[in-house]
Amino acid sequence: MRIAVALNGVAKHVAGVSGAGYLNAHLNLANRPKEDQVKRVLRVVGYDTNRPTETVFLDWPEIPLAAGDTLQLQVLDEGPADSPASRRTSTELPTNLFSDPGLAKELLALCEDFQERLFQLMKKSETVEPADEHERFKRAIGNVVAEVGESFLRPVYRRHPDLVPDALRGERL
């Protein structure tokens, strides 16, 4: 999959991920008077998930924009692409946790227990709480579970590929 980017009719770059992964174009417009910042940029990022236990993060150069600019994004099939400006692998991330496999396994078990207990409480909430209260609690649990994944599970999986569950192999870590 590829995205061709042109600004005011001038080709800028072709971003691409071959095989499994994600490719995203982000148009960011920000006016932050308190920070004395106005920002207008297009970012294209990719996630190569071809390896079962490692994600490759790809960033193409940001394109600064001005009022009146015309941006064109063209979705293309597989083919050649320009090299990204930066490339990082999930195993290199500074947020990865625990060099000791024993501690990593202990944290995974703790997270699993915590999530199971939350889901038990959610089932109980369904029978005790009014429907709107239960829905709010379900959303809160969803937020907590997502944060546990981002802050604990993925950092352990990136550091210890042998602990990645089969269901997550080939997914973004």
Sequence and secondary structure as in RCSB ss.txt:
>XXXX:A:sequence
MRIAVALNGVAKHVAGVSGAGYLNAHLNLANRPKEDQVKRVLRVVGYDTNRPTETVFLDWPEIPLAAGDTLQLQV
LDEGPADSPASRRTSTELPTNLFSDPGLAKELLALCEDFQERLFQLMKKSETVEPADEHERFKRAIGNVVAEVGE
SFLRPVYRRHPDLVPDALRGERL
>XXXX:A:secstr
 EEEEEETTEEEEEEE  SSEEEEEEEEEEEEGGGTEEEEEEEEEEEEEEETTEEEEEE   EE  TT  EEEEE
E S      SEEEEGGG TT   SSHHHHHHHHHHHHHHHHHHHHHHHHHHHHS HHHHHHHHHHHHHHHHHHII
IIIHHHHHH GGGS GGGTTS  
